[in-house]
Amino acid sequence: MLSGEELQILVTSFWVAANAVLWSLPFAIAAAFALSRPRFPGKLLLDAIAHLPIILPPVLVGFVLLMLLGLRGLVGALLAQFGIQFAFTAKGAALATAVMIFPVFVRSIRLAFEATDRGLFDAAAVLRAGPLDRFFSVALPLAGPGILAGMVMAFATALGEFGAVITFAANIPGKTQTLPLAIYAVLQQPGGEAEAARLALLSFLLALLGLAAAALLQRWAVRE
């Protein structure tokens, strides 16, 4: 059985991961669809920007977010005047996580768009369907199962994010402390190895469930 503290960590982890996926979803779909097109101006630049969080150290990503959205940051100071704060909050943890999972999300959705029948899209164009109409009535429904699989994969990835979150949102119990941050925290305490092992096992099981769910959805997408 999980203790009350462990349940709180799980709730925070799920909240952060779910919001990270939802916030990044429309941007990931737009970027993936654009990158799946054979020709498109600025494709190489967009591809590089979309995959930048993979190349940069997570701590650096968190630091950049802190410089931009911290209370004294370029954007954060302006948002603070309207009562909006991201740094050292659960929303900030979700934002940092959204940035880090974005490349994985884009790649999964891009594969879904590339696997769709291009002929159907061209046929809709012949029938004088506009670009937006073709996207919402043809491309998006066909890629739907693949997008859903990408969401599950992104959610599983989000549960394991550490560096960017601890830098931008800190490790505040009951507020921003997710599973990886909790494992790190208990390892700093004398005799915390047993609790760290429990949390690590829980994190491992959640990751396996996420991977299994994504694999099942991808198989369903292929059958469709």
N, CA, C and O of each residue as an XYZ file, in Angstrom:
896
protein
N       0.845     -1.208      0.000
C       0.000      0.000      0.000
C       0.876      1.253      0.000
O       1.950      1.281      0.601
N       0.398      2.270     -0.679
C       1.137      3.521     -0.744
C       0.763      4.419      0.430
O      -0.395      4.458      0.845
N       1.734      5.127      0.954
C       1.476      6.074      2.034
C       0.820      7.326      1.473
O       0.761      7.518      0.259
N       0.326      8.179      2.372
C      -0.297      9.425      1.934
C       0.682     10.304      1.172
O       0.313     10.957      0.196
N       1.933     10.317      1.622
C       2.958     11.126      0.953
C       3.242     10.593     -0.451
O       3.412     11.363     -1.395
N       3.290      9.265     -0.575
C       3.533      8.658     -1.885
C       2.364      8.901     -2.839
O       2.564      9.120     -4.034
N       1.153      8.861     -2.307
C      -0.020      9.169     -3.136
C       0.024     10.611     -3.634
O      -0.322     10.889     -4.782
N       0.451     11.525     -2.768
C       0.574     12.927     -3.167
C       1.609     13.083     -4.277
O       1.408     13.852     -5.216
N       2.699     12.363     -4.168
C       3.740     12.408     -5.202
C       3.177     11.897     -6.528
O       3.444     12.462     -7.588
N       2.391     10.815     -6.451
C       1.775     10.265     -7.667
C       0.803     11.263     -8.291
O       0.811     11.471     -9.505
N      -0.028     11.876     -7.460
C      -0.992     12.861     -7.959
C      -0.266     14.015     -8.652
O      -0.652     14.432     -9.745
N       0.778     14.523     -8.014
C       1.557     15.609     -8.612
C       2.190     15.174     -9.922
O       2.182     15.924    -10.898
N       2.740     13.963     -9.949
C       3.385     13.444    -11.158
C       2.387     13.330    -12.305
O       2.675     13.738    -13.430
N       1.211     12.773    -12.015
C       0.190     12.615    -13.052
C      -0.325     13.971    -13.530
O      -0.557     14.169    -14.723
N      -0.501     14.901    -12.594
C      -0.985     16.227    -12.978
C       0.015     16.925    -13.884
O      -0.355     17.490    -14.913
N       1.267     16.884    -13.501
C       2.320     17.530    -14.300
C       2.421     16.880    -15.675
O       2.481     17.576    -16.688
N       2.439     15.546    -15.716
C       2.575     14.837    -16.986
C       1.372     15.082    -17.902
O       1.534     15.324    -19.098
N       0.165     15.018    -17.330
C      -1.043     15.210    -18.138
C      -1.093     16.616    -18.728
O      -1.403     16.785    -19.907
N      -0.789     17.621    -17.917
C      -0.805     18.988    -18.423
C       0.306     19.237    -19.436
O       0.114     19.985    -20.395
N       1.459     18.621    -19.233
C       2.549     18.756    -20.199
C       2.129     18.221    -21.563
O       2.416     18.826    -22.595
N       1.445     17.080    -21.554
C       0.978     16.485    -22.818
C      -0.083     17.363    -23.472
O      -0.021     17.621    -24.674
N      -1.051     17.821    -22.693
C      -2.139     18.632    -23.252
C      -1.633     19.969    -23.782
O      -2.066     20.418    -24.843
N      -0.719     20.606    -23.054
C      -0.212     21.906    -23.482
C       0.626     21.792    -24.754
O       0.580     22.673    -25.613
N       1.379     20.721    -24.870
C       2.262     20.590    -26.031
C       1.568     19.948    -27.236
O       2.087     20.007    -28.351
N       0.398     19.336    -27.021
C      -0.282     18.599    -28.089
C      -0.540     19.424    -29.350
O      -0.125     18.993    -30.426
N      -1.206     20.595    -29.283
C      -1.484     21.329    -30.526
C      -0.208     21.762    -31.255
O      -0.166     21.742    -32.485
N       0.818     22.147    -30.519
C       2.076     22.565    -31.145
C       2.794     21.362    -31.766
O       3.396     21.470    -32.834
N       2.720     20.224    -31.084
C       3.352     19.013    -31.613
C       2.649     18.546    -32.881
O       3.308     18.117    -33.829
N       1.325     18.622    -32.913
C       0.578     18.227    -34.113
C       0.932     19.145    -35.272
O       1.183     18.677    -36.383
N       0.955     20.457    -35.019
C       1.274     21.416    -36.086
C       2.688     21.201    -36.616
O       2.900     21.181    -37.829
N       3.654     21.039    -35.717
C       5.042     20.842    -36.145
C       5.199     19.515    -36.873
O       5.880     19.448    -37.896
N       4.575     18.457    -36.356
C       4.692     17.136    -36.979
C       4.067     17.119    -38.366
O       4.619     16.528    -39.294
N       2.924     17.764    -38.505
C       2.272     17.786    -39.826
C       3.122     18.551    -40.833
O       3.276     18.128    -41.979
N       3.671     19.679    -40.395
C       4.520     20.457    -41.292
C       5.760     19.661    -41.697
O       6.150     19.675    -42.865
N       6.374     18.976    -40.753
C       7.583     18.208    -41.045
C       7.291     16.960    -41.882
O       8.190     16.419    -42.525
N       6.042     16.507    -41.874
C       5.693     15.322    -42.667
C       5.446     15.659    -44.130
O       5.351     14.764    -44.970
N       5.343     16.946    -44.435
C       5.125     17.359    -45.817
C       6.440     17.243    -46.600
O       7.505     17.537    -46.057
N       6.376     16.819    -47.867
C       7.604     16.644    -48.655
C       8.393     17.939    -48.824
O       9.618     17.945    -48.705
N       7.699     19.017    -49.096
C       8.380     20.299    -49.304
C       7.713     21.368    -48.454
O       6.489     21.496    -48.406
N       8.568     22.126    -47.788
C       8.035     23.190    -46.977
C       9.168     24.138    -46.581
O      10.187     23.702    -46.045
N       8.989     25.432    -46.846
C      10.047     26.406    -46.548
C      10.386     26.413    -45.049
O       9.495     26.472    -44.202
N      11.659     26.354    -44.748
C      12.087     26.376    -43.355
C      11.977     25.046    -42.642
O      12.008     24.992    -41.413
N      11.848     23.964    -43.410
C      11.667     22.646    -42.807
C      12.870     22.249    -41.955
O      12.703     21.731    -40.850
N      14.079     22.487    -42.458
C      15.288     22.129    -41.713
C      15.386     22.907    -40.394
O      15.785     22.363    -39.364
N      15.012     24.191    -40.450
C      15.062     25.020    -39.241
C      14.044     24.541    -38.214
O      14.357     24.428    -37.029
N      12.824     24.259    -38.670
C      11.786     23.775    -37.760
C      12.183     22.436    -37.156
O      11.965     22.195    -35.968
N      12.762     21.571    -37.971
C      13.204     20.268    -37.495
C      14.260     20.426    -36.404
O      14.232     19.723    -35.394
N      15.186     21.350    -36.617
C      16.248     21.589    -35.635
C      15.679     22.138    -34.329
O      16.075     21.703    -33.248
N      14.747     23.093    -34.426
C      14.153     23.688    -33.221
C      13.338     22.656    -32.453
O      13.383     22.611    -31.224
N      12.586     21.821    -33.187
C      11.730     20.822    -32.541
C      12.543     19.794    -31.761
O      12.083     19.274    -30.745
N      13.755     19.503    -32.239
C      14.578     18.485    -31.588
C      15.649     19.075    -30.668
O      16.462     18.336    -30.115
N      15.656     20.377    -30.505
C      16.672     21.036    -29.683
C      16.686     20.554    -28.225
O      17.768     20.371    -27.669
N      15.523     20.343    -27.583
C      15.556     19.878    -26.189
C      16.263     18.535    -25.992
O      16.729     18.240    -24.891
N      16.348     17.718    -27.049
C      17.066     16.452    -26.937
C      18.564     16.688    -26.844
O      19.275     15.978    -26.133
N      19.034     17.698    -27.575
C      20.466     17.972    -27.647
C      20.955     18.728    -26.421
O      22.030     18.442    -25.895
N      20.164     19.693    -25.968
C      20.576     20.519    -24.837
C      20.446     19.760    -23.521
O      19.538     18.942    -23.375
N      21.336     20.012    -22.560
C      21.174     19.407    -21.229
C      19.859     19.879    -20.597
O      19.536     21.063    -20.691
N      19.097     18.994    -19.961
C      17.828     19.396    -19.341
C      17.982     20.550    -18.350
O      17.107     21.410    -18.252
N      19.085     20.564    -17.623
C      19.300     21.650    -16.661
C      19.408     22.988    -17.388
O      18.943     24.009    -16.882
N      20.018     22.986    -18.572
C      20.130     24.217    -19.356
C      18.755     24.683    -19.829
O      18.462     25.879    -19.829
N      17.923     23.736    -20.227
C      16.558     24.087    -20.638
C      15.817     24.733    -19.473
O      15.136     25.743    -19.649
N      15.951     24.151    -18.285
C      15.314     24.725    -17.098
C      15.859     26.103    -16.773
O      15.111     26.993    -16.366
N      17.162     26.282    -16.952
C      17.776     27.581    -16.680
C      17.275     28.648    -17.661
O      17.002     29.780    -17.261
N      17.155     28.290    -18.934
C      16.640     29.229    -19.937
C      15.203     29.625    -19.596
O      14.838     30.797    -19.686
N      14.393     28.639    -19.204
C      13.010     28.939    -18.800
C      12.993     29.862    -17.590
O      12.154     30.757    -17.491
N      13.933     29.636    -16.669
C      14.001     30.477    -15.473
C      14.369     31.909    -15.831
O      13.825     32.854    -15.260
N      15.295     32.072    -16.780
C      15.695     33.409    -17.213
C      14.554     34.133    -17.944
O      14.430     35.355    -17.867
N      13.735     33.367    -18.644
C      12.637     33.970    -19.404
C      11.384     34.163    -18.557
O      10.735     35.207    -18.622
N      11.049     33.145    -17.760
C       9.751     33.126    -17.071
C       9.857     33.225    -15.555
O       8.848     33.146    -14.854
N      11.079     33.398    -15.043
C      11.228     33.631    -13.609
C      10.625     34.969    -13.214
O      10.276     35.773    -14.079
N      10.501     35.213    -11.925
C       9.870     36.449    -11.460
C      10.626     37.693    -11.930
O      10.045     38.772    -12.041
N      11.912     37.539    -12.202
C      12.700     38.657    -12.717
C      13.070     38.452    -14.183
O      13.901     39.181    -14.723
N      12.464     37.477    -14.816
C      12.757     37.178    -16.214
C      12.115     38.174    -17.157
O      11.296     39.001    -16.754
N      12.502     38.079    -18.425
C      11.995     39.011    -19.434
C      10.477     38.939    -19.570
O       9.802     39.964    -19.656
N       9.952     37.722    -19.590
C       8.503     37.530    -19.732
C       7.843     37.326    -18.372
O       6.719     37.775    -18.146
N       8.546     36.648    -17.472
C       7.974     36.337    -16.165
C       7.600     37.568    -15.361
O       6.577     37.573    -14.677
N       8.429     38.628    -15.433
C       8.128     39.854    -14.697
C       6.838     40.496    -15.202
O       6.061     41.048    -14.423
N       6.621     40.416    -16.518
C       5.388     40.963    -17.100
C       4.178     40.140    -16.682
O       3.138     40.693    -16.324
N       4.316     38.811    -16.729
C       3.208     37.941    -16.338
C       2.866     38.099    -14.866
O       1.702     37.993    -14.480
N       3.884     38.354    -14.038
C       3.652     38.504    -12.604
C       2.728     39.673    -12.294
O       2.014     39.651    -11.291
N       2.736     40.693    -13.146
C       1.849     41.842    -12.947
C       0.383     41.459    -13.086
O      -0.500     42.150    -12.579
N       0.130     40.339    -13.785
C      -1.239     39.850    -13.966
C      -1.516     38.649    -13.055
O      -2.524     37.959    -13.215
N      -0.619     38.409    -12.107
C      -0.809     37.315    -11.160
C      -0.500     35.949    -11.718
O      -0.943     34.942    -11.167
N       0.262     35.892    -12.816
C       0.608     34.615    -13.446
C       2.067     34.283    -13.120
O       2.967     35.073    -13.403
N       2.288     33.126    -12.533
C       3.645     32.707    -12.173
C       3.862     31.262    -12.588
O       3.020     30.401    -12.336
N       4.994     31.002    -13.222
C       5.346     29.645    -13.623
C       6.498     29.088    -12.794
O       6.472     27.919    -12.407
N       7.504     29.906    -12.520
C       8.674     29.434    -11.785
C       8.279     28.956    -10.393
O       7.531     29.629     -9.684
N       8.789     27.786    -10.008
C       8.578     27.211     -8.676
C       7.106     26.901     -8.392
O       6.646     27.004     -7.255
N       6.381     26.523     -9.440
C       4.985     26.113     -9.292
C       4.756     24.819    -10.072
O       5.589     24.419    -10.885
N       3.618     24.168     -9.817
C       3.276     22.954    -10.561
C       3.086     23.266    -12.041
O       3.420     22.451    -12.901
N       2.546     24.449    -12.333
C       2.396     24.848    -13.742
C       3.763     24.968    -14.410
O       3.931     24.603    -15.574
N       4.727     25.479    -13.667
C       6.080     25.573    -14.205
C       6.686     24.209    -14.449
O       7.393     24.006    -15.436
N       6.411     23.262    -13.543
C       6.893     21.896    -13.733
C       6.290     21.286    -14.991
O       6.974     20.587    -15.738
N       5.005     21.553    -15.223
C       4.342     21.042    -16.420
C       4.918     21.691    -17.682
O       5.098     21.021    -18.699
N       5.205     22.982    -17.616
C       5.762     23.679    -18.769
C       7.152     23.154    -19.112
O       7.455     22.898    -20.277
N       7.997     22.994    -18.093
C       9.340     22.467    -18.320
C       9.269     21.054    -18.897
O      10.041     20.703    -19.789
N       8.354     20.258    -18.391
C       8.177     18.897    -18.892
C       7.677     18.908    -20.329
O       8.112     18.097    -21.147
N       6.768     19.822    -20.638
C       6.231     19.928    -21.999
C       7.347     20.224    -23.002
O       7.367     19.667    -24.100
N       8.263     21.094    -22.622
C       9.385     21.423    -23.506
C      10.259     20.194    -23.731
O      10.697     19.943    -24.854
N      10.516     19.429    -22.674
C      11.417     18.290    -22.777
C      10.813     17.121    -23.554
O      11.539     16.393    -24.231
N       9.496     16.930    -23.468
C       8.877     15.802    -24.187
C       8.513     16.174    -25.615
O       8.111     15.308    -26.393
N       8.644     17.442    -25.970
C       8.211     17.901    -27.292
C       8.864     17.122    -28.438
O       8.151     16.724    -29.359
N      10.175     16.884    -28.431
C      10.774     16.133    -29.543
C      10.206     14.726    -29.689
O       9.958     14.275    -30.807
N       9.996     14.022    -28.569
C       9.426     12.675    -28.619
C       8.014     12.720    -29.176
O       7.621     11.872    -29.977
N       7.265     13.711    -28.746
C       5.889     13.894    -29.180
C       5.830     14.154    -30.687
O       5.051     13.529    -31.406
N       6.656     15.075    -31.148
C       6.663     15.435    -32.566
C       7.040     14.232    -33.425
O       6.416     13.988    -34.458
N       8.043     13.491    -33.011
C       8.485     12.338    -33.795
C       7.377     11.294    -33.903
O       7.144     10.753    -34.984
N       6.697     11.008    -32.807
C       5.625     10.006    -32.825
C       4.485     10.424    -33.744
O       3.983      9.622    -34.532
N       4.083     11.680    -33.636
C       2.965     12.164    -34.451
C       3.388     12.293    -35.915
O       2.591     12.037    -36.818
N       4.633     12.687    -36.149
C       5.125     12.801    -37.523
C       5.074     11.447    -38.238
O       4.695     11.368    -39.406
N       5.454     10.396    -37.532
C       5.382      9.055    -38.116
C       3.950      8.677    -38.454
O       3.700      7.997    -39.449
N       3.014      9.117    -37.627
C       1.599      8.828    -37.889
C       1.127      9.542    -39.152
O       0.406      8.960    -39.963
N       1.528     10.794    -39.320
C       1.140     11.531    -40.530
C       1.802     10.932    -41.771
O       1.168     10.825    -42.821
N       3.066     10.543    -41.656
C       3.780      9.994    -42.810
C       3.242      8.630    -43.225
O       3.405      8.215    -44.373
N       2.595      7.928    -42.280
C       2.054      6.603    -42.589
C       0.689      6.665    -43.267
O       0.204      5.651    -43.768
N       0.067      7.836    -43.289
C      -1.245      7.961    -43.932
C      -1.107      7.954    -45.451
O      -0.054      8.290    -45.994
N      -2.169      7.571    -46.116
C      -2.165      7.489    -47.579
C      -2.187      8.895    -48.176
O      -3.175      9.620    -48.053
N      -1.106      9.258    -48.810
C      -1.002     10.591    -49.421
C      -2.032     10.787    -50.526
O      -2.458     11.910    -50.796
N      -2.431      9.687    -51.164
C      -3.395      9.777    -52.255
C      -4.738     10.325    -51.810
O      -5.400     11.033    -52.570
N      -5.150     10.009    -50.593
C      -6.424     10.515    -50.082
C      -6.367     12.027    -49.889
O      -7.334     12.740    -50.156
N      -5.236     12.489    -49.430
C      -5.050     13.923    -49.247
C      -5.085     14.645    -50.594
O      -5.689     15.711    -50.717
N      -4.438     14.060    -51.600
C      -4.426     14.648    -52.942
C      -5.815     14.607    -53.576
O      -6.214     15.524    -54.293
N      -6.551     13.510    -53.293
C      -7.910     13.395    -53.841
C      -8.813     14.484    -53.271
O      -9.651     15.037    -53.983
N      -8.643     14.785    -52.007
C      -9.433     15.853    -51.390
C      -9.094     17.193    -52.017
O      -9.964     18.053    -52.161
N      -7.826     17.376    -52.391
C      -7.428     18.623    -53.041
C      -8.073     18.736    -54.414
O      -8.474     19.825    -54.824
N      -8.175     17.615    -55.127
C      -8.821     17.611    -56.444
C     -10.297     17.992    -56.311
O     -10.872     18.632    -57.191
N     -10.889     17.585    -55.196
C     -12.300     17.909    -54.951
C     -12.474     19.310    -54.386
O     -13.541     19.671    -53.891
N     -11.406     20.088    -54.469
C     -11.394     21.503    -54.067
C     -11.565     21.723    -52.568
O     -12.082     22.758    -52.149
N     -11.140     20.772    -51.771
C     -11.126     20.975    -50.329
C      -9.936     21.860    -49.979
O      -8.829     21.633    -50.469
N     -10.155     22.865    -49.137
C      -9.085     23.762    -48.743
C      -8.066     23.088    -47.846
O      -8.315     21.988    -47.353
N      -6.918     23.726    -47.621
C      -5.872     23.129    -46.776
C      -6.361     22.765    -45.377
O      -6.067     21.679    -44.879
N      -7.114     23.678    -44.736
C      -7.610     23.389    -43.392
C      -8.637     22.265    -43.411
O      -8.658     21.415    -42.521
N      -9.483     22.269    -44.430
C     -10.494     21.224    -44.566
C      -9.823     19.865    -44.765
O     -10.241     18.870    -44.172
N      -8.789     19.825    -45.596
C      -8.064     18.569    -45.835
C      -7.379     18.093    -44.556
O      -7.314     16.895    -44.278
N      -6.871     19.049    -43.789
C      -6.179     18.674    -42.554
C      -7.145     18.073    -41.539
O      -6.882     17.008    -40.981
N      -8.284     18.768    -41.296
C      -9.205     18.323    -40.251
C     -10.095     17.155    -40.681
O     -10.518     16.359    -39.842
N     -10.379     17.047    -41.965
C     -11.285     15.988    -42.408
C     -10.563     14.741    -42.923
O     -11.157     13.664    -42.982
N      -9.286     14.879    -43.296
C      -8.557     13.734    -43.857
C      -7.332     13.383    -43.019
O      -7.252     12.295    -42.448
N      -6.375     14.315    -42.948
C      -5.091     14.009    -42.307
C      -5.232     13.683    -40.820
O      -4.698     12.679    -40.349
N      -5.950     14.533    -40.081
C      -6.054     14.350    -38.628
C      -6.783     13.061    -38.247
O      -6.283     12.324    -37.397
N      -7.962     12.752    -38.847
C      -8.628     11.490    -38.481
C      -7.787     10.256    -38.809
O      -7.761      9.302    -38.031
N      -7.101     10.267    -39.955
C      -6.294      9.109    -40.337
C      -5.113      8.907    -39.385
O      -4.725      7.777    -39.089
N      -4.559     10.005    -38.920
C      -3.416      9.915    -38.006
C      -3.835      9.801    -36.546
O      -2.984      9.697    -35.663
N      -5.154      9.822    -36.285
C      -5.669      9.824    -34.919
C      -5.106      8.742    -34.015
O      -4.611      9.057    -32.933
N      -5.163      7.463    -34.421
C      -4.607      6.415    -33.544
C      -3.122      6.608    -33.258
O      -2.669      6.361    -32.140
N      -2.367      7.046    -34.255
C      -0.947      7.299    -34.047
C      -0.711      8.466    -33.100
O       0.219      8.443    -32.295
N      -1.559      9.486    -33.200
C      -1.454     10.628    -32.284
C      -1.763     10.190    -30.859
O      -1.097     10.615    -29.915
N      -2.768      9.344    -30.706
C      -3.112      8.835    -29.382
C      -1.955      8.026    -28.786
O      -1.647      8.145    -27.600
N      -1.321      7.203    -29.627
C      -0.157      6.438    -29.170
C       0.980      7.377    -28.773
O       1.683      7.131    -27.793
N       1.155      8.452    -29.540
C       2.170      9.441    -29.208
C       1.883     10.128    -27.887
O       2.805     10.435    -27.131
N       0.607     10.372    -27.603
C       0.231     10.995    -26.333
C       0.582     10.093    -25.148
O       1.067     10.560    -24.118
N       0.327      8.794    -25.316
C       0.651      7.849    -24.244
C       2.157      7.793    -24.039
O       2.636      7.791    -22.905
N       2.911      7.746    -25.152
C       4.368      7.710    -25.055
C       4.902      8.994    -24.413
O       5.802      8.950    -23.574
N       4.347     10.122    -24.811
C       4.775     11.398    -24.239
C       4.454     11.461    -22.752
O       5.246     11.985    -21.968
N       3.292     10.929    -22.356
C       2.909     10.913    -20.941
C       3.896     10.074    -20.132
O       4.320     10.481    -19.050
N       4.263      8.892    -20.661
C       5.216      8.029    -19.966
C       6.578      8.704    -19.857
O       7.257      8.590    -18.837
N       6.970      9.406    -20.915
C       8.245     10.127    -20.889
C       8.198     11.268    -19.878
O       9.176     11.526    -19.176
N       7.056     11.947    -19.809
C       6.905     13.084    -18.897
C       7.043     12.667    -17.443
O       7.531     13.438    -16.617
N       6.616     11.449    -17.127
C       6.695     10.980    -15.744
C       8.140     10.852    -15.260
O       8.397     10.837    -14.056
N       9.078     10.759    -16.201
C      10.473     10.578    -15.821
C      11.328     11.823    -15.926
O      12.536     11.749    -15.699
N      10.748     12.969    -16.264
C      11.548     14.192    -16.433
C      12.074     14.694    -15.091
O      11.352     14.714    -14.095
N      13.340     15.096    -15.083
C      13.984     15.504    -13.835
C      14.695     16.855    -13.941
O      14.331     17.806    -13.249
N      15.710     16.938    -14.807
C      16.608     18.088    -14.815
C      15.942     19.435    -15.021
O      16.181     20.371    -14.258
N      15.110     19.540    -16.044
C      14.462     20.820    -16.333
C      13.471     21.201    -15.243
O      13.318     22.377    -14.913
N      12.798     20.197    -14.687
C      11.787     20.466    -13.656
C      12.427     20.971    -12.376
O      11.971     21.965    -11.810
N      13.482     20.302    -11.907
C      14.086     20.707    -10.639
C      14.760     22.067    -10.759
O      14.866     22.792     -9.770
N      15.218     22.423    -11.962
C      15.866     23.721    -12.161
C      14.843     24.848    -12.225
O      15.056     25.918    -11.654
N      13.740     24.612    -12.913
C      12.754     25.674    -13.131
C      11.681     25.719    -12.048
O      11.233     26.798    -11.657
N      11.269     24.548    -11.564
C      10.150     24.501    -10.607
C      10.580     24.104     -9.202
O       9.775     24.162     -8.272
N      11.844     23.701     -9.032
C      12.386     23.275     -7.735
C      11.748     21.952     -7.293
O      10.950     21.358     -8.018
N      12.114     21.516     -6.107
C      11.655     20.235     -5.569
C      10.868     20.505     -4.284
O      11.375     20.322     -3.177
N       9.636     20.938     -4.455
C       8.802     21.356     -3.320
C       7.781     20.260     -3.013
O       6.875     20.037     -3.816
N       7.900     19.573     -1.879
C       6.953     18.499     -1.537
C       5.507     18.986     -1.544
O       5.185     20.043     -1.002
N       4.644     18.186     -2.173
C       3.223     18.527     -2.222
C       2.873     19.573     -3.248
O       1.701     19.908     -3.417
N       3.883     20.102     -3.948
C       3.620     21.162     -4.915
C       4.252     20.871     -6.270
O       3.554     20.836     -7.283
N       5.548     20.665     -6.298
C       6.235     20.388     -7.576
C       7.014     19.078     -7.536
O       7.682     18.729     -8.509
N       6.940     18.352     -6.429
C       7.747     17.134     -6.288
C       7.107     15.956     -7.018
O       6.097     15.410     -6.573
N       7.701     15.577     -8.133
C       7.248     14.430     -8.909
C       8.060     13.197     -8.496
O       8.925     13.287     -7.625
N       7.785     12.062     -9.114
C       8.470     10.818     -8.746
C       9.994     10.911     -8.836
O      10.677     10.569     -7.871
N      10.547     11.366     -9.967
C      12.015     11.445    -10.030
C      12.600     12.379     -8.976
O      13.648     12.088     -8.398
N      11.930     13.496     -8.725
C      12.417     14.443     -7.722
C      12.317     13.855     -6.312
O      13.178     14.103     -5.468
N      11.263     13.075     -6.066
C      11.108     12.441     -4.762
C      12.202     11.397     -4.529
O      12.734     11.278     -3.426
N      12.528     10.645     -5.578
C      13.615      9.659     -5.463
C      14.923     10.359     -5.130
O      15.680      9.911     -4.269
N      15.177     11.456     -5.816
C      16.399     12.230     -5.550
C      16.411     12.752     -4.106
O      17.445     12.725     -3.438
N      15.267     13.218     -3.640
C      15.186     13.799     -2.299
C      15.464     12.758     -1.210
O      16.218     13.027     -0.274
N      14.861     11.577     -1.330
C      15.042     10.569     -0.276
C      16.448      9.984     -0.307
O      16.948      9.515      0.715
N      17.087     10.009     -1.469
C      18.465      9.520     -1.547
C      19.433     10.450     -0.818
O      20.541     10.045     -0.464
N      19.015     11.693     -0.597
C      19.860     12.635      0.138
C      19.730     12.453      1.651
O      20.483     13.047      2.423
N      18.774     11.633      2.062
C      18.538     11.420      3.489
C      19.216     10.131      3.957
O      19.230      9.145      3.220
N      19.769     10.121      5.150
C      20.364      8.888      5.683
C      19.315      7.778      5.790
O      18.238      7.988      6.347
N      19.633      6.612      5.260
C      18.706      5.489      5.329
C      17.524      5.600      4.391
O      16.518      4.915      4.578
N      17.627      6.445      3.393
C      16.505      6.633      2.468
C      16.499      5.671      1.301
O      15.665      5.796      0.405
N      17.419      4.706      1.292
C      17.533      3.791      0.145
C      16.275      2.928     -0.052
O      15.857      2.673     -1.182
N      15.683      2.488      1.060
C      14.493      1.630      0.951
C      13.324      2.390      0.323
O      12.640      1.868     -0.557
N      13.099      3.623      0.778
C      12.015      4.435      0.212
C      12.305      4.773     -1.241
O      11.395      4.783     -2.071
N      13.574      5.052     -1.558
C      13.955      5.333     -2.948
C      13.694      4.130     -3.829
O      13.265      4.273     -4.974
N      13.954      2.929     -3.292
C      13.717      1.703     -4.063
C      12.224      1.523     -4.345
O      11.845      1.124     -5.446
N      11.375      1.814     -3.354
C       9.918      1.722     -3.550
C       9.456      2.675     -4.646
O       8.696      2.295     -5.536
N       9.922      3.908     -4.569
C       9.524      4.904     -5.563
C      10.091      4.566     -6.939
O       9.428      4.769     -7.956
N      11.315      4.051     -6.966
C      11.927      3.683     -8.239
C      11.162      2.531     -8.891
O      10.962      2.523    -10.106
N      10.736      1.561     -8.083
C       9.949      0.446     -8.609
C       8.618      0.936     -9.159
O       8.173      0.488    -10.216
N       7.992      1.848     -8.445
C       6.731      2.430     -8.913
C       6.931      3.163    -10.237
O       6.125      3.023    -11.156
N       8.000      3.941    -10.330
C       8.307      4.665    -11.561
C       8.569      3.695    -12.713
O       8.140      3.928    -13.843
N       9.278      2.608    -12.413
C       9.585      1.589    -13.424
C       8.304      0.934    -13.944
O       8.145      0.748    -15.150
N       7.400      0.588    -13.041
C       6.143     -0.049    -13.436
C       5.289      0.885    -14.286
O       4.684      0.458    -15.270
N       5.241      2.155    -13.908
C       4.467      3.129    -14.686
C       5.046      3.295    -16.089
O       4.305      3.422    -17.064
N       6.371      3.294    -16.182
C       7.013      3.412    -17.489
C       6.692      2.203    -18.362
O       6.413      2.349    -19.552
N       6.733      1.003    -17.769
C       6.401     -0.206    -18.526
C       4.958     -0.180    -19.010
O       4.674     -0.553    -20.148
N       4.044      0.260    -18.144
C       2.634      0.351    -18.538
C       2.451      1.340    -19.684
O       1.683      1.091    -20.613
N       3.167      2.473    -19.609
C       3.080      3.462    -20.678
C       3.599      2.927    -21.995
O       2.981      3.143    -23.038
N       4.724      2.233    -21.963
C       5.296      1.659    -23.185
C       4.378      0.585    -23.768
O       4.191      0.509    -24.982
N       3.809     -0.241    -22.893
C       2.905     -1.292    -23.365
C       1.652     -0.694    -24.001
O       1.197     -1.156    -25.047
N       1.100      0.336    -23.362
C      -0.094      0.989    -23.912
C       0.206      1.641    -25.261
O      -0.598      1.551    -26.189
N       1.363      2.297    -25.370
C       1.735      2.926    -26.635
C       1.909      1.882    -27.729
O       1.495      2.103    -28.867
N       2.527      0.733    -27.392
C       2.733     -0.334    -28.374
C       1.401     -0.900    -28.861
O       1.230     -1.156    -30.053
N       0.457     -1.095    -27.937
C      -0.857     -1.604    -28.323
C      -1.591     -0.626    -29.234
O      -2.230     -1.031    -30.205
N      -1.496      0.653    -28.916
C      -2.154      1.662    -29.740
C      -1.520      1.746    -31.125
O      -2.222      1.963    -32.113
N      -0.203      1.578    -31.207
C       0.470      1.602    -32.500
C       0.051      0.417    -33.356
O      -0.116      0.549    -34.568
N      -0.120     -0.753    -32.719
C      -0.602     -1.925    -33.462
C      -2.019     -1.688    -33.976
O      -2.361     -2.054    -35.100
N      -2.819     -1.076    -33.137
C      -4.199     -0.758    -33.556
C      -4.185      0.199    -34.724
O      -4.977      0.063    -35.655
N      -3.271      1.185    -34.679
C      -3.162      2.158    -35.758
C      -2.798      1.484    -37.067
O      -3.322      1.841    -38.122
N      -1.895      0.505    -37.003
C      -1.481     -0.213    -38.222
C      -2.633     -1.009    -38.797
O      -2.818     -1.050    -40.013
N      -3.421     -1.652    -37.917
C      -4.561     -2.421    -38.393
C      -5.617     -1.544    -39.020
O      -6.279     -1.929    -39.984
N      -5.767     -0.333    -38.446
C      -6.753      0.598    -39.003
C      -6.326      1.037    -40.397
O      -7.024      1.823    -41.037
